[in-house]
Amino acid sequence: MSPMPQHLRAYLYTGLRIATPVLIVGGLVALWFAVSFEGYIGALMLFALSGCSFVGARELKEEEVKANAPAMADSFIARTGDQDRTSVGN
């Protein structure tokens, strides 16, 4: 799978962040005006979509942080006892 271009990631992150409160407000309005079972299900679906939007934006942000991690972070990885020993001879 090819990595997502940085500018597309920024636009998608921003769009998901904007969509989250819009979907929550839409879900509240739909819940307020719901008069049937289908109306309540529609409102719950809007709430579920807002949750998906929030989690998606959070995942995009975490991947960006991991991609921009400093190179020194790898040197602090815990080592096992076998890696500390130097081999002499043979």
N, C-alpha and C positions, 0 to 999 in steps of 0.2 A: 504494500500500500504506500503510495507516494505521500510525502508530508504536505500539509496544507500550506499554501503561501501565507506569509505573515500579514499582508494587507487584507486578505480574505478572512483570516482569523480575527483581525481587529474589528472588521465590519460585522462579522457574525456574533462576536462577543457583545458588541454594542447593541445590536438588534435584539439579542436574547435578554440583555439587561433591561431594555426598554419594554419588551413584550411582557415581562413578568408582572409588573404592577398593572399594566393595561388589562391583562387576562384576569387578574384578581378582581379588579373593579368590574369587569364584564361579568365575572362569575357572581359577584355580589348583586349586581343589578338583575341578572337572570334569576337568581335565587329569590330576590324580593318580588319580582313580578311573576314567578312561577305559579301556575294555577292547576297544573296537571303533573302526573308522574314523569312524563317526558320532559317537562320544564325543569324539574329537579335534577333529572339525570343530565340534562344539558348543562346546568350550572355546575354540577360535580365534574363534568368533563372539562369545563373551562378551568376549574381549580386544578385538576390533574395536569392540564397543559401548562398552567403557570408553574407548577412544581417541576415539570420536565424542562421548561425554559430556564428556571433558576439553576437546576442541577447541571444542565448543559453549559451554561455560562461559567459556572464554577469549575467544571472539568476543563473547559478551554483555558481558563486562567491558570489552573494548576499545570497544564502542559506547557504554557508559556513560561512559567516560572522554572520548570524543570529544564526547558531548552536554554534558558538564559542563566543557568547556574554557573558560578565561577569555576574555573578549572582546579582551584586549590581544594575544592570540596572532596575530590577523589582521594586526596592524600590522607584524609582523616578517617578512612574506613578501617574498622577494626580488623586486626590481623590475627591469624591463628598462630599457635606456637610453632608450627612447622615452618612458617614463612620467616620467622625471626632468625632461625639457625642458618649459619653459613656452612657449606660443605667444604671440607678440607680433605685433600687426597684424591685418590682414584683419578 
